[in-house]
Amino acid sequence: MRLEAVLVEIGSVAVAVSGGVDSVTLAALAHRVLGPDAALMVHAASPAVPAEATARVRAEAARAGWSLRVIEAGEFSDPAYRANPVNRCFFCKTNLYGAIARVTDRTMASGANLDDLGEYRPGLDAAAEHGVRHPYVEAGLDKAAVRRLSRDLGLGAVADLPSAPCLSSRVETGIRIEPEVLAFIHAVERRVGAALGAGGDAKRAVRC
C-alpha cells in the first residue's frame, strides 16, 4: 500500500489527532505499521474541540495501545486566533504545530486528504511552515478512500463519523472567539441532535 510506504519513509512520526475520521484512521494505521515506539499520537484538548472527540481519542488509544500525548495548543492565548479573522485556522494550526514541536522532534503528520486541497484551508499554510507531512495526500487518498481504509482497519464507528469542523467554525468571522460561547454552541448542538435522534447516528451531524 502506498500509504504504508509513506509512513515507513517518514519513520518516527507525531500524528496530530483531532478525533475525526481522517486523523484517527491515520493514527491507527501509523500505530499498526510503525509500532508504539515510532508512532506518537498527539491530541490538543481545547474549548474548540468537542469533549466527545477528546474522549474518542483517549478510548481508541487505550484500546489499541497507542503512544498518546494530550496537550494544550495554546490558541486561546493568541490574540490573532481569538480575533477570528477569515484565516483563523492558520493561527489555530500554527499554535498546534508549535506546541507539538515543543514536546517532540519527530516529523509531524496530519490527516489532510486530497479533498481538502480543493477548499480554502489556511491551516495548510501553517502546516507547510512547520514541515508537516500529509500522508493521505502523498498517497493520493481522498475522503472516500479514507473511510474505506477506516473500515478495513476495523474502525467501523469512526469510519461513519460526519465531518466535524471545530466549534470555532460556528462563530461568524470577525466575532471574538470566547470559550463560554463555544460551550454554549456545543450544548445546543447536542440537545438539538438528541431531539432529532442524531445523537446515536454517526452519519448525521447537527451544527449551529
Rosetta constraint file for C-alpha pairs under 8 A:
AtomPair CA 1 CA 5 HARMONIC 6.49 0.50
AtomPair CA 2 CA 6 HARMONIC 6.34 0.50
AtomPair CA 2 CA 139 HARMONIC 5.50 0.50
AtomPair CA 3 CA 7 HARMONIC 6.44 0.50
AtomPair CA 3 CA 135 HARMONIC 6.37 0.50
AtomPair CA 3 CA 136 HARMONIC 6.66 0.50
AtomPair CA 3 CA 138 HARMONIC 7.64 0.50
AtomPair CA 3 CA 139 HARMONIC 5.09 0.50
AtomPair CA 4 CA 8 HARMONIC 6.20 0.50
AtomPair CA 4 CA 29 HARMONIC 7.78 0.50
AtomPair CA 4 CA 30 HARMONIC 7.91 0.50
AtomPair CA 4 CA 33 HARMONIC 6.76 0.50
AtomPair CA 5 CA 9 HARMONIC 6.08 0.50
AtomPair CA 6 CA 10 HARMONIC 6.27 0.50
AtomPair CA 6 CA 135 HARMONIC 6.17 0.50
AtomPair CA 6 CA 138 HARMONIC 7.30 0.50
AtomPair CA 6 CA 139 HARMONIC 7.11 0.50
AtomPair CA 7 CA 11 HARMONIC 6.21 0.50
AtomPair CA 7 CA 13 HARMONIC 8.00 0.50
AtomPair CA 7 CA 30 HARMONIC 6.66 0.50
AtomPair CA 7 CA 33 HARMONIC 7.54 0.50
AtomPair CA 7 CA 34 HARMONIC 7.56 0.50
AtomPair CA 7 CA 135 HARMONIC 6.97 0.50
AtomPair CA 8 CA 33 HARMONIC 7.43 0.50
AtomPair CA 8 CA 34 HARMONIC 6.93 0.50
AtomPair CA 10 CA 107 HARMONIC 7.07 0.50
AtomPair CA 11 CA 34 HARMONIC 7.25 0.50
AtomPair CA 11 CA 38 HARMONIC 6.65 0.50
AtomPair CA 12 CA 34 HARMONIC 7.95 0.50
AtomPair CA 12 CA 38 HARMONIC 4.57 0.50
AtomPair CA 12 CA 39 HARMONIC 6.03 0.50
AtomPair CA 12 CA 106 HARMONIC 5.67 0.50
AtomPair CA 12 CA 107 HARMONIC 6.54 0.50
AtomPair CA 13 CA 38 HARMONIC 6.27 0.50
AtomPair CA 13 CA 39 HARMONIC 5.13 0.50
AtomPair CA 13 CA 40 HARMONIC 6.18 0.50
AtomPair CA 13 CA 106 HARMONIC 5.15 0.50
AtomPair CA 13 CA 107 HARMONIC 4.91 0.50
AtomPair CA 13 CA 108 HARMONIC 5.77 0.50
AtomPair CA 13 CA 109 HARMONIC 6.77 0.50
AtomPair CA 14 CA 39 HARMONIC 6.09 0.50
AtomPair CA 14 CA 40 HARMONIC 4.70 0.50
AtomPair CA 14 CA 41 HARMONIC 5.59 0.50
AtomPair CA 14 CA 42 HARMONIC 6.57 0.50
AtomPair CA 14 CA 100 HARMONIC 7.97 0.50
AtomPair CA 14 CA 104 HARMONIC 7.64 0.50
AtomPair CA 14 CA 106 HARMONIC 5.72 0.50
AtomPair CA 14 CA 107 HARMONIC 5.98 0.50
AtomPair CA 14 CA 108 HARMONIC 4.70 0.50
AtomPair CA 14 CA 109 HARMONIC 6.10 0.50
AtomPair CA 15 CA 23 HARMONIC 7.55 0.50
AtomPair CA 15 CA 26 HARMONIC 7.59 0.50
AtomPair CA 15 CA 27 HARMONIC 6.19 0.50
AtomPair CA 15 CA 39 HARMONIC 7.32 0.50
AtomPair CA 15 CA 40 HARMONIC 6.23 0.50
AtomPair CA 15 CA 41 HARMONIC 4.81 0.50
AtomPair CA 15 CA 42 HARMONIC 6.00 0.50
AtomPair CA 15 CA 108 HARMONIC 5.85 0.50
AtomPair CA 15 CA 109 HARMONIC 4.82 0.50
AtomPair CA 15 CA 110 HARMONIC 6.06 0.50
AtomPair CA 16 CA 23 HARMONIC 6.85 0.50
AtomPair CA 16 CA 41 HARMONIC 6.20 0.50
AtomPair CA 16 CA 42 HARMONIC 5.09 0.50
AtomPair CA 16 CA 43 HARMONIC 6.07 0.50
AtomPair CA 16 CA 108 HARMONIC 7.09 0.50
AtomPair CA 16 CA 109 HARMONIC 6.23 0.50
AtomPair CA 16 CA 110 HARMONIC 5.51 0.50
AtomPair CA 16 CA 111 HARMONIC 7.54 0.50
AtomPair CA 17 CA 23 HARMONIC 4.91 0.50
AtomPair CA 17 CA 24 HARMONIC 6.05 0.50
AtomPair CA 17 CA 27 HARMONIC 7.02 0.50
AtomPair CA 17 CA 41 HARMONIC 6.34 0.50
AtomPair CA 17 CA 42 HARMONIC 5.79 0.50
AtomPair CA 17 CA 43 HARMONIC 5.02 0.50
AtomPair CA 17 CA 44 HARMONIC 7.78 0.50
AtomPair CA 17 CA 57 HARMONIC 7.42 0.50
AtomPair CA 17 CA 110 HARMONIC 7.59 0.50
AtomPair CA 17 CA 111 HARMONIC 7.77 0.50
AtomPair CA 18 CA 23 HARMONIC 6.20 0.50
AtomPair CA 18 CA 24 HARMONIC 7.46 0.50
AtomPair CA 18 CA 43 HARMONIC 5.94 0.50
AtomPair CA 18 CA 44 HARMONIC 7.10 0.50
AtomPair CA 18 CA 49 HARMONIC 7.80 0.50
AtomPair CA 18 CA 53 HARMONIC 6.94 0.50
AtomPair CA 18 CA 54 HARMONIC 7.56 0.50
AtomPair CA 18 CA 57 HARMONIC 7.72 0.50
AtomPair CA 19 CA 23 HARMONIC 6.46 0.50
AtomPair CA 19 CA 24 HARMONIC 5.81 0.50
AtomPair CA 19 CA 43 HARMONIC 7.91 0.50
AtomPair CA 19 CA 53 HARMONIC 4.63 0.50
AtomPair CA 19 CA 54 HARMONIC 6.30 0.50
AtomPair CA 19 CA 56 HARMONIC 6.21 0.50
AtomPair CA 19 CA 57 HARMONIC 5.46 0.50
AtomPair CA 20 CA 24 HARMONIC 5.98 0.50
AtomPair CA 20 CA 53 HARMONIC 7.04 0.50
AtomPair CA 20 CA 158 HARMONIC 7.42 0.50
AtomPair CA 20 CA 161 HARMONIC 7.07 0.50
AtomPair CA 20 CA 163 HARMONIC 7.20 0.50
AtomPair CA 20 CA 164 HARMONIC 6.92 0.50
AtomPair CA 21 CA 25 HARMONIC 5.84 0.50
AtomPair CA 21 CA 146 HARMONIC 7.78 0.50
AtomPair CA 21 CA 147 HARMONIC 7.21 0.50
AtomPair CA 21 CA 150 HARMONIC 7.50 0.50
AtomPair CA 21 CA 158 HARMONIC 5.48 0.50
AtomPair CA 21 CA 159 HARMONIC 5.84 0.50
AtomPair CA 21 CA 160 HARMONIC 7.71 0.50
AtomPair CA 21 CA 161 HARMONIC 6.18 0.50
AtomPair CA 21 CA 163 HARMONIC 7.78 0.50
AtomPair CA 22 CA 26 HARMONIC 6.24 0.50
AtomPair CA 22 CA 111 HARMONIC 4.97 0.50
AtomPair CA 22 CA 112 HARMONIC 7.13 0.50
AtomPair CA 22 CA 113 HARMONIC 7.79 0.50
AtomPair CA 22 CA 143 HARMONIC 7.71 0.50
AtomPair CA 22 CA 146 HARMONIC 6.47 0.50
AtomPair CA 22 CA 147 HARMONIC 7.83 0.50
AtomPair CA 23 CA 27 HARMONIC 6.03 0.50
AtomPair CA 23 CA 110 HARMONIC 6.69 0.50
AtomPair CA 23 CA 111 HARMONIC 4.52 0.50
AtomPair CA 24 CA 28 HARMONIC 6.12 0.50
AtomPair CA 24 CA 57 HARMONIC 7.26 0.50
AtomPair CA 24 CA 158 HARMONIC 7.67 0.50
AtomPair CA 25 CA 29 HARMONIC 6.26 0.50
AtomPair CA 25 CA 146 HARMONIC 7.37 0.50
AtomPair CA 25 CA 149 HARMONIC 7.43 0.50
AtomPair CA 25 CA 150 HARMONIC 5.43 0.50
AtomPair CA 25 CA 153 HARMONIC 7.86 0.50
AtomPair CA 25 CA 155 HARMONIC 7.59 0.50
AtomPair CA 25 CA 158 HARMONIC 7.90 0.50
AtomPair CA 26 CA 30 HARMONIC 6.02 0.50
AtomPair CA 26 CA 111 HARMONIC 6.37 0.50
AtomPair CA 27 CA 31 HARMONIC 6.07 0.50
AtomPair CA 27 CA 39 HARMONIC 7.95 0.50
AtomPair CA 27 CA 41 HARMONIC 6.54 0.50
AtomPair CA 28 CA 32 HARMONIC 6.24 0.50
AtomPair CA 28 CA 64 HARMONIC 7.94 0.50
AtomPair CA 28 CA 153 HARMONIC 7.65 0.50
AtomPair CA 29 CA 33 HARMONIC 5.98 0.50
AtomPair CA 29 CA 153 HARMONIC 7.59 0.50
AtomPair CA 30 CA 34 HARMONIC 5.57 0.50
AtomPair CA 30 CA 35 HARMONIC 7.13 0.50
AtomPair CA 30 CA 39 HARMONIC 6.04 0.50
AtomPair CA 31 CA 35 HARMONIC 4.70 0.50
AtomPair CA 31 CA 36 HARMONIC 5.80 0.50
AtomPair CA 31 CA 39 HARMONIC 5.69 0.50
AtomPair CA 31 CA 66 HARMONIC 6.47 0.50
AtomPair CA 34 CA 38 HARMONIC 5.60 0.50
AtomPair CA 34 CA 39 HARMONIC 5.96 0.50
AtomPair CA 35 CA 39 HARMONIC 5.99 0.50
AtomPair CA 36 CA 40 HARMONIC 6.74 0.50
AtomPair CA 36 CA 65 HARMONIC 7.42 0.50
AtomPair CA 36 CA 66 HARMONIC 5.82 0.50
AtomPair CA 36 CA 67 HARMONIC 5.44 0.50
AtomPair CA 37 CA 67 HARMONIC 7.42 0.50
AtomPair CA 39 CA 66 HARMONIC 7.92 0.50
AtomPair CA 39 CA 67 HARMONIC 6.96 0.50
AtomPair CA 40 CA 66 HARMONIC 7.31 0.50
AtomPair CA 40 CA 67 HARMONIC 5.13 0.50
AtomPair CA 40 CA 68 HARMONIC 5.98 0.50
AtomPair CA 40 CA 69 HARMONIC 7.54 0.50
AtomPair CA 41 CA 66 HARMONIC 7.04 0.50
AtomPair CA 41 CA 67 HARMONIC 6.00 0.50
AtomPair CA 41 CA 68 HARMONIC 4.72 0.50
AtomPair CA 41 CA 69 HARMONIC 6.27 0.50
AtomPair CA 42 CA 68 HARMONIC 5.77 0.50
AtomPair CA 42 CA 69 HARMONIC 4.83 0.50
AtomPair CA 42 CA 70 HARMONIC 5.84 0.50
AtomPair CA 42 CA 71 HARMONIC 7.17 0.50
AtomPair CA 42 CA 100 HARMONIC 7.15 0.50
AtomPair CA 43 CA 54 HARMONIC 7.51 0.50
AtomPair CA 43 CA 57 HARMONIC 7.54 0.50
AtomPair CA 43 CA 68 HARMONIC 7.52 0.50
AtomPair CA 43 CA 69 HARMONIC 6.33 0.50
AtomPair CA 43 CA 70 HARMONIC 4.81 0.50
AtomPair CA 43 CA 71 HARMONIC 6.19 0.50
AtomPair CA 44 CA 70 HARMONIC 5.71 0.50
AtomPair CA 44 CA 71 HARMONIC 4.82 0.50
AtomPair CA 44 CA 72 HARMONIC 5.20 0.50
AtomPair CA 44 CA 73 HARMONIC 5.73 0.50
AtomPair CA 44 CA 96 HARMONIC 7.22 0.50
AtomPair CA 45 CA 49 HARMONIC 6.44 0.50
AtomPair CA 45 CA 54 HARMONIC 6.50 0.50
AtomPair CA 45 CA 70 HARMONIC 6.58 0.50
AtomPair CA 45 CA 71 HARMONIC 6.18 0.50
AtomPair CA 45 CA 72 HARMONIC 5.67 0.50
AtomPair CA 45 CA 73 HARMONIC 7.59 0.50
AtomPair CA 46 CA 72 HARMONIC 6.60 0.50
AtomPair CA 46 CA 73 HARMONIC 7.55 0.50
AtomPair CA 47 CA 167 HARMONIC 7.99 0.50
AtomPair CA 47 CA 179 HARMONIC 5.59 0.50
AtomPair CA 47 CA 182 HARMONIC 6.75 0.50
AtomPair CA 47 CA 183 HARMONIC 7.08 0.50
AtomPair CA 48 CA 166 HARMONIC 5.56 0.50
AtomPair CA 48 CA 167 HARMONIC 4.83 0.50
AtomPair CA 48 CA 168 HARMONIC 5.69 0.50
AtomPair CA 48 CA 179 HARMONIC 7.38 0.50
AtomPair CA 48 CA 182 HARMONIC 6.52 0.50
AtomPair CA 49 CA 53 HARMONIC 6.73 0.50
AtomPair CA 49 CA 54 HARMONIC 7.31 0.50
AtomPair CA 49 CA 166 HARMONIC 5.72 0.50
AtomPair CA 49 CA 167 HARMONIC 6.35 0.50
AtomPair CA 50 CA 54 HARMONIC 6.92 0.50
AtomPair CA 50 CA 166 HARMONIC 7.60 0.50
AtomPair CA 50 CA 167 HARMONIC 7.19 0.50
AtomPair CA 50 CA 186 HARMONIC 7.12 0.50
AtomPair CA 51 CA 55 HARMONIC 6.18 0.50
AtomPair CA 52 CA 56 HARMONIC 6.00 0.50
AtomPair CA 53 CA 57 HARMONIC 6.34 0.50
AtomPair CA 54 CA 58 HARMONIC 6.29 0.50
AtomPair CA 55 CA 59 HARMONIC 6.01 0.50
AtomPair CA 56 CA 60 HARMONIC 6.13 0.50
AtomPair CA 57 CA 61 HARMONIC 6.05 0.50
AtomPair CA 58 CA 62 HARMONIC 6.15 0.50
AtomPair CA 58 CA 68 HARMONIC 7.99 0.50
AtomPair CA 59 CA 63 HARMONIC 6.08 0.50
AtomPair CA 60 CA 64 HARMONIC 5.92 0.50
AtomPair CA 60 CA 65 HARMONIC 7.96 0.50
AtomPair CA 60 CA 66 HARMONIC 7.82 0.50
AtomPair CA 61 CA 65 HARMONIC 5.40 0.50
AtomPair CA 61 CA 66 HARMONIC 4.61 0.50
AtomPair CA 61 CA 67 HARMONIC 7.17 0.50
AtomPair CA 61 CA 68 HARMONIC 6.65 0.50
AtomPair CA 62 CA 66 HARMONIC 6.80 0.50
AtomPair CA 71 CA 99 HARMONIC 7.73 0.50
AtomPair CA 72 CA 99 HARMONIC 7.46 0.50
AtomPair CA 73 CA 95 HARMONIC 5.54 0.50
AtomPair CA 73 CA 96 HARMONIC 4.73 0.50
AtomPair CA 73 CA 97 HARMONIC 7.91 0.50
AtomPair CA 73 CA 98 HARMONIC 7.75 0.50
AtomPair CA 73 CA 99 HARMONIC 5.34 0.50
AtomPair CA 73 CA 100 HARMONIC 7.78 0.50
AtomPair CA 74 CA 78 HARMONIC 7.08 0.50
AtomPair CA 74 CA 95 HARMONIC 6.21 0.50
AtomPair CA 74 CA 96 HARMONIC 7.51 0.50
AtomPair CA 74 CA 99 HARMONIC 7.62 0.50
AtomPair CA 75 CA 81 HARMONIC 6.29 0.50
AtomPair CA 75 CA 82 HARMONIC 7.71 0.50
AtomPair CA 75 CA 91 HARMONIC 7.26 0.50
AtomPair CA 75 CA 92 HARMONIC 5.71 0.50
AtomPair CA 75 CA 95 HARMONIC 5.57 0.50
AtomPair CA 75 CA 96 HARMONIC 7.47 0.50
AtomPair CA 76 CA 81 HARMONIC 6.93 0.50
AtomPair CA 76 CA 82 HARMONIC 6.25 0.50
AtomPair CA 77 CA 82 HARMONIC 7.81 0.50
AtomPair CA 78 CA 82 HARMONIC 6.32 0.50
AtomPair CA 78 CA 91 HARMONIC 7.87 0.50
AtomPair CA 79 CA 83 HARMONIC 6.03 0.50
AtomPair CA 80 CA 84 HARMONIC 7.07 0.50
AtomPair CA 80 CA 85 HARMONIC 7.56 0.50
AtomPair CA 80 CA 88 HARMONIC 7.56 0.50
AtomPair CA 80 CA 91 HARMONIC 6.71 0.50
AtomPair CA 81 CA 85 HARMONIC 7.32 0.50
AtomPair CA 81 CA 88 HARMONIC 5.51 0.50
AtomPair CA 81 CA 89 HARMONIC 7.82 0.50
AtomPair CA 81 CA 91 HARMONIC 5.38 0.50
AtomPair CA 81 CA 92 HARMONIC 6.33 0.50
AtomPair CA 81 CA 177 HARMONIC 7.75 0.50
AtomPair CA 82 CA 176 HARMONIC 5.48 0.50
AtomPair CA 82 CA 177 HARMONIC 4.86 0.50
AtomPair CA 82 CA 178 HARMONIC 7.37 0.50
AtomPair CA 83 CA 88 HARMONIC 7.98 0.50
AtomPair CA 83 CA 174 HARMONIC 6.28 0.50
AtomPair CA 83 CA 175 HARMONIC 6.74 0.50
AtomPair CA 83 CA 176 HARMONIC 4.81 0.50
AtomPair CA 83 CA 177 HARMONIC 6.55 0.50
AtomPair CA 84 CA 88 HARMONIC 5.29 0.50
AtomPair CA 84 CA 173 HARMONIC 5.56 0.50
AtomPair CA 84 CA 174 HARMONIC 5.18 0.50
AtomPair CA 84 CA 175 HARMONIC 6.14 0.50
AtomPair CA 84 CA 176 HARMONIC 5.67 0.50
AtomPair CA 84 CA 177 HARMONIC 6.22 0.50
AtomPair CA 85 CA 173 HARMONIC 5.65 0.50
AtomPair CA 85 CA 174 HARMONIC 5.48 0.50
AtomPair CA 86 CA 173 HARMONIC 5.82 0.50
AtomPair CA 86 CA 174 HARMONIC 7.55 0.50
AtomPair CA 87 CA 91 HARMONIC 7.38 0.50
AtomPair CA 87 CA 122 HARMONIC 5.72 0.50
AtomPair CA 87 CA 123 HARMONIC 7.99 0.50
AtomPair CA 88 CA 92 HARMONIC 6.37 0.50
AtomPair CA 88 CA 122 HARMONIC 7.72 0.50
AtomPair CA 89 CA 93 HARMONIC 6.01 0.50
AtomPair CA 89 CA 121 HARMONIC 7.37 0.50
AtomPair CA 89 CA 122 HARMONIC 5.74 0.50
AtomPair CA 89 CA 123 HARMONIC 4.99 0.50
AtomPair CA 90 CA 94 HARMONIC 5.97 0.50
AtomPair CA 90 CA 122 HARMONIC 4.88 0.50
AtomPair CA 90 CA 123 HARMONIC 4.33 0.50
AtomPair CA 90 CA 124 HARMONIC 7.46 0.50
AtomPair CA 90 CA 125 HARMONIC 6.70 0.50
AtomPair CA 90 CA 126 HARMONIC 5.51 0.50
AtomPair CA 91 CA 95 HARMONIC 6.18 0.50
AtomPair CA 91 CA 123 HARMONIC 7.59 0.50
AtomPair CA 91 CA 126 HARMONIC 7.57 0.50
AtomPair CA 92 CA 96 HARMONIC 6.23 0.50
AtomPair CA 92 CA 123 HARMONIC 7.38 0.50
AtomPair CA 93 CA 97 HARMONIC 5.93 0.50
AtomPair CA 93 CA 123 HARMONIC 5.44 0.50
AtomPair CA 93 CA 126 HARMONIC 5.89 0.50
AtomPair CA 93 CA 127 HARMONIC 7.04 0.50
AtomPair CA 94 CA 98 HARMONIC 5.96 0.50
AtomPair CA 94 CA 123 HARMONIC 7.62 0.50
AtomPair CA 94 CA 126 HARMONIC 5.26 0.50
AtomPair CA 94 CA 127 HARMONIC 7.41 0.50
AtomPair CA 94 CA 130 HARMONIC 7.98 0.50
AtomPair CA 95 CA 99 HARMONIC 6.03 0.50
AtomPair CA 96 CA 100 HARMONIC 6.28 0.50
AtomPair CA 97 CA 101 HARMONIC 6.05 0.50
AtomPair CA 97 CA 108 HARMONIC 7.86 0.50
AtomPair CA 97 CA 126 HARMONIC 7.96 0.50
AtomPair CA 97 CA 127 HARMONIC 7.31 0.50
AtomPair CA 97 CA 130 HARMONIC 6.72 0.50
AtomPair CA 98 CA 102 HARMONIC 6.39 0.50
AtomPair CA 98 CA 130 HARMONIC 7.71 0.50
AtomPair CA 99 CA 103 HARMONIC 6.82 0.50
AtomPair CA 100 CA 104 HARMONIC 6.29 0.50
AtomPair CA 100 CA 108 HARMONIC 7.98 0.50
AtomPair CA 101 CA 105 HARMONIC 5.88 0.50
AtomPair CA 101 CA 106 HARMONIC 7.78 0.50
AtomPair CA 107 CA 131 HARMONIC 7.63 0.50
AtomPair CA 107 CA 132 HARMONIC 6.84 0.50
AtomPair CA 107 CA 133 HARMONIC 7.45 0.50
AtomPair CA 108 CA 131 HARMONIC 7.31 0.50
AtomPair CA 108 CA 132 HARMONIC 4.92 0.50
AtomPair CA 108 CA 133 HARMONIC 6.17 0.50
AtomPair CA 109 CA 132 HARMONIC 5.37 0.50
AtomPair CA 109 CA 133 HARMONIC 4.63 0.50
AtomPair CA 109 CA 134 HARMONIC 5.65 0.50
AtomPair CA 109 CA 135 HARMONIC 6.97 0.50
AtomPair CA 110 CA 132 HARMONIC 6.89 0.50
AtomPair CA 110 CA 133 HARMONIC 6.41 0.50
AtomPair CA 110 CA 134 HARMONIC 5.30 0.50
AtomPair CA 110 CA 135 HARMONIC 7.37 0.50
AtomPair CA 111 CA 134 HARMONIC 6.41 0.50
AtomPair CA 111 CA 135 HARMONIC 7.36 0.50
AtomPair CA 111 CA 136 HARMONIC 6.78 0.50
AtomPair CA 112 CA 116 HARMONIC 6.17 0.50
AtomPair CA 112 CA 134 HARMONIC 5.86 0.50
AtomPair CA 112 CA 135 HARMONIC 7.88 0.50
AtomPair CA 112 CA 136 HARMONIC 6.53 0.50
AtomPair CA 112 CA 137 HARMONIC 6.81 0.50
AtomPair CA 113 CA 117 HARMONIC 7.28 0.50
AtomPair CA 113 CA 134 HARMONIC 7.30 0.50
AtomPair CA 113 CA 135 HARMONIC 7.98 0.50
AtomPair CA 113 CA 136 HARMONIC 5.05 0.50
AtomPair CA 113 CA 137 HARMONIC 5.02 0.50
AtomPair CA 113 CA 140 HARMONIC 7.83 0.50
AtomPair CA 113 CA 141 HARMONIC 6.02 0.50
AtomPair CA 113 CA 142 HARMONIC 5.22 0.50
AtomPair CA 113 CA 143 HARMONIC 6.31 0.50
AtomPair CA 114 CA 118 HARMONIC 7.52 0.50
AtomPair CA 114 CA 136 HARMONIC 7.08 0.50
AtomPair CA 114 CA 137 HARMONIC 5.21 0.50
AtomPair CA 114 CA 140 HARMONIC 6.57 0.50
AtomPair CA 114 CA 141 HARMONIC 5.94 0.50
AtomPair CA 114 CA 142 HARMONIC 4.67 0.50
AtomPair CA 114 CA 143 HARMONIC 7.28 0.50
AtomPair CA 115 CA 119 HARMONIC 7.40 0.50
AtomPair CA 115 CA 142 HARMONIC 5.45 0.50
AtomPair CA 115 CA 143 HARMONIC 6.35 0.50
AtomPair CA 116 CA 120 HARMONIC 7.98 0.50
AtomPair CA 116 CA 121 HARMONIC 7.15 0.50
AtomPair CA 117 CA 121 HARMONIC 7.46 0.50
AtomPair CA 121 CA 125 HARMONIC 7.67 0.50
AtomPair CA 122 CA 126 HARMONIC 6.96 0.50
AtomPair CA 123 CA 127 HARMONIC 6.29 0.50
AtomPair CA 124 CA 128 HARMONIC 6.18 0.50
AtomPair CA 125 CA 129 HARMONIC 6.39 0.50
AtomPair CA 126 CA 130 HARMONIC 6.45 0.50
AtomPair CA 127 CA 131 HARMONIC 6.15 0.50
AtomPair CA 127 CA 132 HARMONIC 4.99 0.50
AtomPair CA 127 CA 133 HARMONIC 7.81 0.50
AtomPair CA 128 CA 132 HARMONIC 5.99 0.50
AtomPair CA 134 CA 138 HARMONIC 6.27 0.50
AtomPair CA 135 CA 139 HARMONIC 6.03 0.50
AtomPair CA 136 CA 140 HARMONIC 6.02 0.50
AtomPair CA 136 CA 141 HARMONIC 5.03 0.50
AtomPair CA 136 CA 142 HARMONIC 7.31 0.50
AtomPair CA 136 CA 146 HARMONIC 7.94 0.50
AtomPair CA 137 CA 141 HARMONIC 5.91 0.50
AtomPair CA 137 CA 142 HARMONIC 7.63 0.50
AtomPair CA 141 CA 145 HARMONIC 5.58 0.50
AtomPair CA 141 CA 146 HARMONIC 6.55 0.50
AtomPair CA 142 CA 146 HARMONIC 6.34 0.50
AtomPair CA 143 CA 147 HARMONIC 6.32 0.50
AtomPair CA 144 CA 148 HARMONIC 6.36 0.50
AtomPair CA 145 CA 149 HARMONIC 6.15 0.50
AtomPair CA 146 CA 150 HARMONIC 6.09 0.50
AtomPair CA 147 CA 151 HARMONIC 6.38 0.50
AtomPair CA 147 CA 159 HARMONIC 4.96 0.50
AtomPair CA 147 CA 160 HARMONIC 7.23 0.50
AtomPair CA 148 CA 152 HARMONIC 6.24 0.50
AtomPair CA 148 CA 159 HARMONIC 7.33 0.50
AtomPair CA 149 CA 153 HARMONIC 6.20 0.50
AtomPair CA 150 CA 154 HARMONIC 6.53 0.50
AtomPair CA 150 CA 155 HARMONIC 5.25 0.50
AtomPair CA 150 CA 156 HARMONIC 6.86 0.50
AtomPair CA 150 CA 158 HARMONIC 7.09 0.50
AtomPair CA 150 CA 159 HARMONIC 5.15 0.50
AtomPair CA 151 CA 155 HARMONIC 5.24 0.50
AtomPair CA 151 CA 156 HARMONIC 5.11 0.50
AtomPair CA 151 CA 159 HARMONIC 5.81 0.50
AtomPair CA 155 CA 159 HARMONIC 5.92 0.50
AtomPair CA 156 CA 160 HARMONIC 6.73 0.50
AtomPair CA 157 CA 161 HARMONIC 6.75 0.50
AtomPair CA 157 CA 202 HARMONIC 7.12 0.50
AtomPair CA 160 CA 202 HARMONIC 5.74 0.50
AtomPair CA 160 CA 203 HARMONIC 5.62 0.50
AtomPair CA 161 CA 202 HARMONIC 4.89 0.50
AtomPair CA 161 CA 203 HARMONIC 5.76 0.50
AtomPair CA 162 CA 202 HARMONIC 6.37 0.50
AtomPair CA 162 CA 203 HARMONIC 5.43 0.50
AtomPair CA 162 CA 204 HARMONIC 6.41 0.50
AtomPair CA 162 CA 205 HARMONIC 6.14 0.50
AtomPair CA 164 CA 205 HARMONIC 7.92 0.50
AtomPair CA 165 CA 169 HARMONIC 6.38 0.50
AtomPair CA 166 CA 170 HARMONIC 7.93 0.50
AtomPair CA 167 CA 171 HARMONIC 7.79 0.50
AtomPair CA 167 CA 182 HARMONIC 6.01 0.50
AtomPair CA 167 CA 185 HARMONIC 7.50 0.50
AtomPair CA 167 CA 186 HARMONIC 7.15 0.50
AtomPair CA 168 CA 177 HARMONIC 6.75 0.50
AtomPair CA 168 CA 182 HARMONIC 6.68 0.50
AtomPair CA 170 CA 185 HARMONIC 7.88 0.50
AtomPair CA 170 CA 207 HARMONIC 7.52 0.50
AtomPair CA 170 CA 208 HARMONIC 6.25 0.50
AtomPair CA 171 CA 175 HARMONIC 6.69 0.50
AtomPair CA 171 CA 177 HARMONIC 7.19 0.50
AtomPair CA 177 CA 181 HARMONIC 7.50 0.50
AtomPair CA 177 CA 182 HARMONIC 7.76 0.50
AtomPair CA 178 CA 182 HARMONIC 6.49 0.50
AtomPair CA 179 CA 183 HARMONIC 6.22 0.50
AtomPair CA 180 CA 184 HARMONIC 6.27 0.50
AtomPair CA 181 CA 185 HARMONIC 6.17 0.50
AtomPair CA 182 CA 186 HARMONIC 6.12 0.50
AtomPair CA 183 CA 187 HARMONIC 6.17 0.50
AtomPair CA 184 CA 188 HARMONIC 6.21 0.50
AtomPair CA 185 CA 189 HARMONIC 6.17 0.50
AtomPair CA 185 CA 208 HARMONIC 6.65 0.50
AtomPair CA 186 CA 190 HARMONIC 6.16 0.50
AtomPair CA 187 CA 191 HARMONIC 6.21 0.50
AtomPair CA 188 CA 192 HARMONIC 6.06 0.50
AtomPair CA 188 CA 208 HARMONIC 7.65 0.50
AtomPair CA 189 CA 193 HARMONIC 5.85 0.50
AtomPair CA 189 CA 206 HARMONIC 5.79 0.50
AtomPair CA 189 CA 207 HARMONIC 5.77 0.50
AtomPair CA 189 CA 208 HARMONIC 6.30 0.50
AtomPair CA 190 CA 194 HARMONIC 6.08 0.50
AtomPair CA 190 CA 199 HARMONIC 7.20 0.50
AtomPair CA 190 CA 206 HARMONIC 7.70 0.50
AtomPair CA 191 CA 195 HARMONIC 6.23 0.50
AtomPair CA 192 CA 196 HARMONIC 6.15 0.50
AtomPair CA 192 CA 206 HARMONIC 7.18 0.50
AtomPair CA 193 CA 197 HARMONIC 6.01 0.50
AtomPair CA 193 CA 198 HARMONIC 4.75 0.50
AtomPair CA 193 CA 199 HARMONIC 5.29 0.50
AtomPair CA 193 CA 205 HARMONIC 7.47 0.50
AtomPair CA 193 CA 206 HARMONIC 5.69 0.50
AtomPair CA 194 CA 198 HARMONIC 5.80 0.50
AtomPair CA 194 CA 199 HARMONIC 4.93 0.50
AtomPair CA 197 CA 201 HARMONIC 7.42 0.50
AtomPair CA 198 CA 202 HARMONIC 7.44 0.50
AtomPair CA 198 CA 204 HARMONIC 5.62 0.50
AtomPair CA 198 CA 205 HARMONIC 6.79 0.50
AtomPair CA 198 CA 206 HARMONIC 7.46 0.50
